Amino acid sequence: MNNITLYPELTDYIYQYCDNFKTPDERLAGKTILYKTEITNARMKAFLIGKGWYSDAENIKEMMAEGYGHFKKKVAERIFFTHQKELNLNLCPKCSKITRTPWAKQCRFCFHNWH
């Protein structure tokens, strides 16, 4: 995995499937950014905070300041560059690109099939 560079599909894969490498604040910010548009009243907000799915903390707001896409990219980059040797990526045996899921057995790029 020495010559892998980060590209959009790999960023999405890492963000979605490498949750165990996210910090607690990154997990909370990810949930907060998703639920932010769902909050319709104070009671709903209190419920989400009570469940640990939402936060008004300044550090969480700073992480989300530039939007979901930027947040996702920053988290994936940190995980990739910090834990690159530990990541169990499902790469195509033919072209070495990332698959859609950790269980996929067909490449989305070269369509190689290893079923």
C-alpha positions in Angstrom: 0.0 0.0 0.0 3.0 2.3 -0.4 2.1 4.1 -3.6 -1.6 4.7 -2.9 -2.7 8.3 -3.3 -6.0 9.6 -1.9 -8.7 10.0 -4.5 -12.5 10.8 -4.1 -13.7 7.2 -4.1 -11.0 6.2 -1.5 -11.9 9.2 0.6 -15.6 8.1 0.6 -14.6 4.5 1.5 -12.3 5.5 4.3 -14.9 7.9 5.8 -17.7 5.3 5.6 -15.9 2.1 6.5 -13.0 3.1 8.8 -15.0 4.4 11.6 -12.8 2.8 14.3 -10.1 5.3 13.4 -12.2 8.3 13.9 -11.8 10.3 17.1 -14.9 10.7 19.4 -15.1 14.4 18.4 -15.1 13.4 14.7 -17.8 10.8 15.3 -19.9 13.4 17.1 -19.3 16.1 14.5 -20.4 13.6 11.8 -23.6 12.9 13.5 -24.2 16.6 14.4 -23.7 17.7 10.8 -26.3 15.1 9.6 -28.9 15.9 12.2 -28.4 19.7 12.0 -31.1 20.1 9.4 -33.5 17.7 11.2 -33.8 19.9 14.3 -37.2 21.6 14.3 -37.6 22.6 17.9 -35.8 22.7 21.3 -37.3 19.4 22.4 -35.9 17.5 19.4 -32.5 19.2 20.0 -32.6 18.1 23.7 -33.4 14.5 22.6 -30.5 14.4 20.1 -28.1 15.9 22.7 -29.3 13.3 25.3 -28.6 10.5 22.8 -25.1 11.8 22.1 -26.0 12.5 18.5 -25.7 16.3 18.5 -23.4 18.9 20.1 -23.3 22.7 20.3 -19.6 22.6 21.5 -17.3 25.1 19.8 -14.8 22.5 18.7 -17.5 20.5 17.0 -18.8 23.7 15.3 -15.3 24.5 14.1 -15.0 21.0 12.6 -18.2 21.5 10.7 -17.7 25.1 9.7 -16.8 24.5 6.0 -19.6 21.9 5.4 -20.0 18.2 5.2 -17.8 17.6 2.1 -14.9 19.4 3.6 -15.3 17.8 7.0 -15.5 14.3 5.4 -12.4 15.0 3.3 -10.4 16.2 6.4 -11.3 13.2 8.5 -10.5 10.7 5.7 -7.2 12.5 5.0 -6.2 12.3 8.7 -7.1 8.6 9.0 -5.3 7.8 5.7 -2.1 9.6 6.6 -2.1 8.6 10.2 -3.2 4.9 9.9 -2.3 4.0 6.4 -0.4 0.8 7.4 -3.3 -0.3 9.6 -6.2 0.2 7.1 -7.7 -2.9 5.8 -8.7 -1.6 2.3 -10.5 -3.8 -0.2 -8.4 -3.1 -3.3 -8.8 -4.6 -6.7 -6.1 -7.2 -7.3 -5.8 -6.1 -10.9 -5.7 -2.3 -10.9 -5.3 -1.6 -7.1 -8.2 0.8 -6.9 -10.7 0.7 -4.0 -13.9 -1.3 -4.3 -17.3 0.1 -3.3 -17.5 -1.9 0.0 -15.2 -4.0 2.1 -17.1 -7.1 0.8 -17.1 -6.3 -2.9 -15.5 -8.7 -5.3 -15.8 -6.6 -8.5 -13.9 -3.5 -9.3 -15.8 -0.4 -10.1 -13.0 1.0 -12.2 -11.6 -1.9 -14.4 -14.6 -4.3 -13.7 -12.3 -7.1 -12.8 -14.2 -9.8 -11.0 -12.7 -12.1 -8.3 -15.8 -14.0 -7.1 
